[in-house]
């Protein structure tokens, strides 16, 4: 299908999961997109999301959810709490420590299972590759008060 239905259609029951899954450029990877940003009158992230995750777990070895920033919308927090594990993605040399700490606290408070964080958009030319810049700039993220 050239333009398969998206996640909202799957969660609302308008399309089956298998019909929405589109092959990616990466061999063996399928993606279900959010086709249109829309506001639904129904709770798509409650029981419907749990049912979807159960179906996806039966169909696939791994299900990865790419969620919106935790500070902007409640959606990421709600869905993250339904996942087996969460991994926080932090923009390199841009995101201050306070929002990262807040996001980790929200995940824990919401009942999610935060297993770690990774940096995105890392500058490979930065001195951090040797560790000195990294430990001075980001070392405090790992210190508990």
N, C-alpha and C positions, 0 to 999 in steps of 0.2 A: 504494500500500500504506500503510495507516494507521500501522503500526509496522514499518518495514523492518528487516532485520537490520543489525547494526553491524559495525564494523571487525574485531573479533575473529572474527566469523563469516566475513568475507571472507578474512582472512589464514589461517584454518584450512581454507578450501576448502568450507565449509558453505553459502556463498552467493556468487553472482557480484557483481562490483563494481557493475554497472549496477542490480541489484536493491536494493543497499544505499544508493545515492545518493538522497537526499531533497531536493526543491526547498526552497530557503530563501525567506525574505521578500524578499530582494534578487533582483531579476530576473536570470536567467542564472547564478545561483549554486546549486550543489548541495553538500550536506553529507553526510558519512558520519560518524555518531556512534559513540562507544563506548557501547553500550547497557548493558552490565552489567560492572562491575568484576569481573574473574575472573583467577585464576592458571591459566595454561596450562602443561601439561607439555612442550609443544613450543616451539621457538624461533621465535616469530612475527615477531621483528624482524630476523632474518637474511635469508636468501635469499627468504623469503616476502614480506618488506617490500620488498625490491628488485624482485621481480616485480610487486607491487602498484603501486609507483611507476612502473614501466615501462608498465603497463596504463593507469594514470591519466594519464600523460604522452601516451599515444596518444589518449585520450578528451577531454582538456581542454587549454585554452590554458595554464592555471596550476593547480598543485596546492599548496595551502597546508596545512601541518601545524601544528596547535595542540598543542604538547607540554607535558608537566608541567614544573614547575620543575626546573632542572638539578641543584640541590643536594639534592633529596629522593629522586629515583629515577634509576636508570641508564637507564631507557627513553628519556628525552628526549635524553640524550647519544648513545645508540646510534642512534636514528632520525635525529637531527640530522646525524650524520656521513654518512648516506645521502642527504641532501638536496643539491640543487645549491647552495643558499645558506641561511644561517641568519641570523635577525634576532633579537636579544635584546630582550625586552620587560622594562622596568624600572619598578617602581612608583614614581611620582613622590613625592618628599619622604619616602620610607619606606625604601627599600633602601639600605643603606650601601655605600660604595665597594668594600670588601673582597670581598663576595660577587659583585659585578659583575665585578671583575677576575678572581676565581677562575673564574667561569662562562666568561668569554672565553678564559681559559687552557685550561680543559677542552675547549672546542670546538676550539681550535687543536690541542691534543694529540691529540684523538680523530680528527683529519683532517677536521673539518668546515670549511666555508667561511664564517666569520662576516663578514658584510658591514656590520654596524652594530648600533645599538641605538636603541630608541625608548622614550619615557616613556609610561606608561599612567596613567590616573586623575589627569591634570594639573588643578590648580585654576586655572581661567581668571581668578580674581580675584587670584592671587598676583602679586607684583611681578615675577616672572620673565618675564612677558609683555614687559616692557621690557628685560630682559637683565641688570640689575644683580644681582638675587637669583640668577638662573640661573648666572651666571658665578662668583659667590662660593660657591654651594652645590655646584655640579656640575662646575665647571671642572677640578678635579683628576682627574676620571674620564678626561680626555683627555691628561693629562700622563704621559709616559714617564719613568721614573727614570733 
